[in-house]
Amino acid sequence: MAVNRTPFIAGNWKMNLDHLQAIAFVQKLAWALADAKHDFADAEVAVFPPFTDLRSVQTLVAADSLPIGYGAQDVSAHDSGAYTGEVSGAFLAQLDCTYAIIGHSERRTLHGESDADVNAKVLAAHRHGLVPVVCVGETAEDLEAHGPSAVPVAQLRAALEGVDGSKGLVVAYEPVWAIGSGQAATPEQAEQVCAALRALIGELLGDEVAAATRILYGGSVKASNIASFLREPNVDGALVGGASLDIDEFSSIVRFKKHVGA
């Protein structure tokens, strides 16, 4: 069965850029891609700014009809109530967010999020029409103890408990040992894990959902290596960290087909 999974390049800004900087960045990114005549059928583009920037990004994207998507870096498992500091999926939906990152390794490590927490947030995202970008990945210690794919597959299995695959899903494989290290996984390593993740989605949600689900690689992604990842059959895009804060670098990553000749 031929499946068209549009490559997806997503920029996770983490705790960088205030709302004024976000406006300037999105404007400049749109201009850079327009100048380069980027075809968004070649690669969908989305940014994930801090919560405080989302309203500004929404206003800009809507006012200028920019073909750039956006989403939140997290979502509460709760819809409303006494949960100080959390942001409900209902609020994100009102900001026209398409996506929400869930289970990023920094949330798991710094905030103690468990697999059960990740699952609850995936279900919450779906309740409000958001597409969850579910992050999975292993540490160097995990890799040595369990081998490739075991920990990411276990994390995804837990994240998808009770999930309706028809509501949309993106998976991001981010080996923790590669994030911010400057040393990316090899394309072959990424493909091995992404293929195992797709097989699991097929087992849990059916072959049709598995074939349609985009699986991203994240971890020291750069313009110089993005095409090598996207040549792999089960790698459908990238969740970009630090490089997404550099407009020239990020726009080059987005334009991987022309920039690298893929």
N, C-alpha and C positions, 0 to 999 in steps of 0.2 A: 504494500500500500504506500503510495507516494504521499508524503506529508510535508506541508510547507510551514516550517517554524521560522518566522521572521527573526533574525538575530536581534538580540536585546542587549543594549549597552546601558548600564545603570551606574550612576555616580553617587556613591554614599559619602556625603560631606562630613559625616560624624559631627563633632561639636566645633565646627568651623563656619565662618561667614554669618554675620548678622543679617537682618532683613534688607537693609540697604545694599549690602554687598551681594546678597542673593539676587536682587533685582538687576544689578549691573552685570553679574555673571551670566544670568540666563539671557539677557539681552545680547551680550557679546557672543555667547555660544550660538544663539540663533543666527546672528549676523555671520559668524564664521562658517557655519554650515550652509547658509544661503549663498555666501560668496563662493563656496566650494561646490555649489550645486548638488549638495547631498540629497540622495534619493532615500526618503524614509522607508521605502519598501525594501531597501537593502539592509537597514538597521533601525529599529526603534530606539529612541533615546529617552531616558528618564533621569531625573535628579531626585535625590532624597535629602532635602535640607533639614536643619533643626526645626522643631515644632513652631518656634516663634517666627520662622520665615514663610510658613506655608500660605498664610493669607496673602502676603505680598506676591508670592509666586503665582498663586491662583489668579489674582487680579491682573497681573501682567500677561499671563498666558491667555486668559480669556479676552482681554482688551485687544491684544495684538494677534489673536488667533495663531499662536505659535504652535508648531507641531512637536512640542516637547512635553513629555509626560512628567508626572511627579508623584511622589508618595511620601509616607512618613517613615521614620526610622524605627518606630515601635508602635504598638497599640495595646491598650489595656484589655485584659481578659474580661473586664466588667463593662457593662453598658452604661451605668450611671451609679451615683451614690457616693458614700463617704470614703473616697479613695484619693486622698490629697496627692496632688502631683501627677496623677495619671491622666491619660487622654483617651477618651472613648472612641471606638470606631464610628459611632454616630456623629461625633464632631468632625472626624476626618472626612466622612462622607459629605457633610455639609460644605467642606472645603473642596469638593470635587476631586479628592485624591483617588487615584486609580489603585495604587499599591500601598502595602505596608511591609517593611522588613520585619521579620519575626525570627527570634532565636539566634541573632548574630553572636559570634563567639565572645564579643566584649560584654554583651548582656549576660551571657551564661557565666562568664568568669568574674566580671566586676559586680554583677548584681545577683549572682547565685540562681539564675533562672534554670529550672529543671526541665526535663523533657515534658513533664505534665504541664508546666507553665506554658511551654511553647505550643502544645496541643490546644490548650484553652484559648490562646491568642489566635491561633489559626481559625478555630471555630467562631470566635468573636469577629474576626475580619470578615468571614463569610456571611455572618448575620447582617452585616452592614454593606454588603456589596463590594467589599475591597478584595483585591487579589493579593493573597499572602506571598511574600518572597521568603521562603523558608530556608534558613541558613543551617548548614550542617558542616562538620569538619572535625578533624582529629589533630591532637597535639603530637609533637615528636615522640613523646612517651607512649601515647596511644598507638602510634604507627609501629613502634618497636615491639610493643606487647601483643598487639592484635593483628598486625598486618594491614595492608591497604583495604579500604572500603568497609571494614567491619564496623567501626564506630559511626561513620556517616550513615550507613544503612540502618543501624540500630536507632540512631537519632531520628531519621526520617520515618521509620516505622512507628515510633511513638508519636511523632508530630501529626501523623495522618489518621490516628485512631478516630473513627466515627466521622471522618470528613467526606463530604459529597464532592467527588471529583469534577462534577459538571459545573461547579461554581468557579472554577479557575484556580490555577496554581502555577507558581514559578519556584524552582528549587535552585539554591546557590550553594555549590560546593566550595568551601573556603578552608583549605588546610591551614590550621592555626600556625603551624610551623613556617608557613610561607608569608603570612600577612605582615607587611611592613619590613620584611627581612631583606628585600631586594633579590631574594632567591626564589623564583617561582617554581612550582612543580613543573615537571616536563609535560609536554602535551600527551605523551603516552600515559603518564600517571593520572592526569586529569581524565582522560578518556576511560581508563579502567574503572575509576570510581563513578564517573557519570553514567557509564553503561550499567553498573550495578544498581545505581539509584533508579534508573529508568526501568530496569527489570522489576525492582520492588514496587514501583508505581503500578506497573502492569499487574503484578500479583494482587495488590490491594484495591486498585481502582479500575482495573480493566485495561486491555490493550489500547483501546481508542484514546483514553485519557493519557496513557503513557506516551503514545505517539505524538500527541498534541502538546505535551508539557515541555516548556523550555527549561533547560538545565544550564545554569551559568557556572563559570569558573571565576573565582576571586582569590587573589593573593599575589601581590607584586606584579599586577598587569600593567603593561606599557605598550606604547605604539609599536615598539620593536618586536614584541612577542605575541600580540593579540591574534594575528593571522594564523600563527602556527597552532594556537588552541582551536580556532574556529574551523580549521580544516578537519578536525576530528568529528566523526559522525554524531556523537552524543553530546557535544559541547555547543550550545546554542547562543552563547553570549558571555558577558562578563559583568560582575559586580566590582566596580573599580573604586578603590579607596583614595589614597593620597594623590594619584595621578588625575583624579577627577576634579581637583582644585586648580589645575593648570589648564586654562582654556585651550591653548595650542595643543598640548599633549592629549587632552581629552577628546578634542575634535578630531585629532589624528587617529585615536583609537576608534572613534565612531566610524571614520571613513577607512576602515581597515582594508576594504577591497581595493580602493584606488591607491591608498598610501603605500601598501606593501605589495600590491599586485597579486592579491590572493584570488 
